[in-house]
Amino acid sequence: MRDQAVKLVDKYLQSEHLIKHSYAVEAVMKALGEKLEPQKTDEWAIAGLLHDLDSDLLDYKNNAEESKLHGIKTVEILKNENFGNEYIYQAIKAHNEDENGIKRESVMDKAIYAADPITGFITAIALVYPDKKLASVKVKSVTKRMKEMKFAAGANRDAMRSIEDLGIPFAEFAQLSLEAMQGISDTLGL
């Protein structure tokens, strides 16, 4: 299943930044899946890997109409490719609830909403270190930077903190996410 998902990433995503982001969210979702729904860990990881598959096809950051399609278009792609299932589709659509109105219902829906922004936030922290390596980032740095609203100002802090709705304290989520990303640091170039 993952091999086919990687082929879809290669087929639909051109931007190196988006590809790395997809792998980072996959790693965090896999770790969250192992903790919250171990019997479905593979589906969690796949949802993380493919959640932004439509990003090079839609100008959703600059076009309000296309932002409403983000996630929905990914599911159309996956259905056309005969890949995935309804559980994965729902999480992918719901990670963009603020724009497309598709409610976060399952534990996976809520987890991907938090996992998506924390990967970029942790990456931003790594990039301010002289060596630009995830190995240099500490959980304390992540929790401290959350309070600095000017740092990575575009990062959705409410989404990241929403992990607490699933019973995971933010510091624990930061540690889990950081360790997941450190585990693939070569892939991420960090």
C-alpha positions in Angstrom: 0.0 0.0 0.0 2.8 2.5 0.9 4.7 1.8 -2.3 1.7 2.8 -4.4 1.2 5.9 -2.2 4.8 6.9 -2.8 4.3 6.5 -6.5 1.3 8.8 -6.3 3.4 11.4 -4.4 6.0 11.2 -7.2 3.3 11.5 -9.9 1.3 14.4 -8.4 3.7 16.5 -6.3 6.4 18.5 -8.0 7.5 20.9 -5.2 10.4 19.5 -3.1 8.9 21.4 -0.1 5.5 19.7 -0.4 7.1 16.3 -0.9 9.2 16.7 2.3 6.2 18.0 4.1 4.2 15.0 3.0 6.8 12.6 4.3 7.0 14.6 7.6 3.2 14.4 8.1 3.3 10.7 7.3 5.9 10.1 10.0 4.0 12.0 12.6 0.7 10.4 11.7 2.3 6.9 11.9 3.5 7.7 15.4 0.1 9.0 16.4 -1.6 6.0 14.8 0.6 3.7 16.8 -0.4 5.5 20.0 -4.1 6.1 19.3 -5.3 3.4 16.9 -2.6 0.8 16.4 -4.7 -1.5 14.3 -5.0 1.3 11.7 -1.5 2.7 11.8 -0.9 2.1 8.1 -4.0 4.0 7.1 -3.0 6.9 9.4 0.4 7.0 7.7 -1.1 6.9 4.2 -3.5 9.7 5.1 -0.6 11.8 6.3 1.5 11.1 3.2 -1.3 11.9 0.7 -3.2 14.7 2.5 -1.8 17.4 0.2 -1.7 15.5 -3.0 -3.7 18.2 -4.8 -1.4 21.0 -3.7 0.4 21.5 -7.0 -2.9 21.3 -8.9 -4.8 24.0 -6.9 -3.8 27.5 -6.0 -5.5 27.1 -2.7 -3.3 29.6 -0.8 -4.2 32.5 -3.1 -7.6 31.5 -4.5 -10.6 31.3 -2.1 -12.6 29.1 -4.4 -9.8 26.6 -4.9 -9.1 26.6 -1.1 -12.6 25.1 -0.7 -11.5 22.2 -3.0 -8.3 21.3 -1.1 -8.6 17.8 0.2 -11.7 17.1 -1.9 -9.6 17.2 -5.0 -7.1 14.8 -3.4 -9.9 12.4 -2.8 -11.0 12.6 -6.4 -7.5 11.8 -7.5 -7.3 8.8 -5.1 -10.6 7.5 -6.3 -9.5 7.9 -10.0 -6.3 6.0 -9.1 -8.4 3.3 -7.3 -6.4 3.9 -4.1 -7.5 4.3 -0.5 -10.7 3.9 1.4 -13.4 6.0 3.1 -11.5 6.3 6.4 -8.5 7.8 4.6 -10.6 10.0 2.4 -12.5 11.5 5.3 -9.3 12.4 7.1 -7.8 14.0 4.0 -10.9 16.1 3.4 -11.4 17.0 7.1 -7.8 18.3 7.5 -9.1 21.4 5.7 -12.4 21.8 7.5 -11.9 25.5 8.0 -12.1 26.0 4.3 -14.2 23.1 2.9 -16.6 22.7 5.8 -16.1 18.9 6.1 -16.2 18.2 9.8 -13.5 16.4 11.7 -15.2 13.4 13.2 -12.9 10.5 13.8 -9.8 10.4 16.0 -7.7 10.2 12.8 -9.5 13.3 11.4 -8.6 15.3 14.5 -5.0 14.0 14.6 -4.2 15.0 11.0 -5.5 18.5 11.7 -2.9 18.8 14.5 -0.1 16.9 12.7 -0.2 19.0 9.5 1.0 22.3 10.9 3.4 20.9 13.5 5.7 19.5 10.9 6.2 22.9 9.3 6.6 24.5 12.8 9.3 22.0 13.8 11.0 22.5 10.4 11.0 26.3 11.0 12.6 25.8 14.4 15.3 23.5 12.9 16.1 26.1 10.2 17.0 28.8 12.8 19.8 26.6 14.3 23.2 27.0 12.8 23.4 23.4 11.6 19.8 23.4 10.4 19.3 19.9 11.8 16.3 18.3 13.6 18.8 16.7 16.0 19.5 20.1 17.5 15.8 20.8 18.2 14.5 20.1 21.7 10.9 19.7 22.9 11.4 22.8 25.1 12.2 24.8 22.0 8.9 23.7 20.4 6.8 24.6 23.4 8.7 27.9 23.9 8.3 29.0 20.3 4.5 28.3 20.5 4.3 31.4 22.7 6.2 33.5 20.3 3.5 34.6 17.9 5.9 36.3 15.5 7.8 33.1 15.0 6.4 31.1 12.1 3.4 33.4 12.3 1.5 31.4 9.6 1.6 28.2 11.7 -1.9 27.3 13.0 -1.2 27.1 16.7 -4.9 26.3 17.5 -4.7 23.3 15.2 -1.5 22.1 16.8 -3.0 22.6 20.3 -6.1 20.7 19.3 -4.2 17.5 19.9 -5.1 18.0 23.5 -8.7 17.2 22.6 -7.5 13.7 22.0 -6.0 13.5 25.5 -2.4 14.1 24.5 -0.7 17.1 26.2 1.0 19.4 23.8 4.5 18.8 25.1 4.0 15.1 24.6 2.7 15.7 21.0 5.7 17.9 20.4 8.1 15.2 21.5 6.3 12.5 19.5 6.3 14.7 16.4 9.9 15.7 16.8 11.1 12.1 17.3 9.1 11.0 14.2 10.6 13.7 12.1 14.1 13.0 13.5 13.6 9.4 12.4 13.4 10.5 8.8 15.8 13.4 8.9 17.8 12.2 5.9 14.6 12.2 3.8 13.7 15.7 5.1 17.2 17.0 4.5 17.3 18.2 8.1 
